[in-house]
Amino acid sequence: MAGDVRERVIKVVAETLNLEAGQIHDESKFVEDLGAESMQSVELIAAFEEEFDIEMDEEEALDVKTVGKAVDFIAAHLD
């Protein structure tokens, strides 16, 4: 389950930020390491909601700073 979530998170991040999936790791920080700007952070949240068919609290979601934390955050919403 977590592996599937991780793969889908990485796919969404790669597509949204125009990166190669191989550049994205659990410890990658969206802003510092992956270059996400504030608009892209909002786009990422929308893309995650669409990919996983979930509703996320935007403020909580914007507090998620790394890919690994995003995987955990989304997995918690899927339970």
C-alpha positions, 0 to 999 in steps of 0.5 A: 500500500505505502509503496503504491502511494509513494509511486503515485506521489512521485509521479504527481510531483514529477509531472507537476514540477517537470522533473524526472522521477529519479530526482525525487526521494523521500527526503526531498524538500518540495521548495528547497530541493525540488524548486516548487514555488508557492503556486506549484505547491497549491497545484501539487495539493490539487493534483494529489487530491485528484490522483487519490480522490481525497479532500485535503486541508490546504493549510495542513497540506502546505505544512508538509515539506518533504515527499516522504511526509506527503506519502504519510499524509496522503496514506493517512487520508486513505485509511 
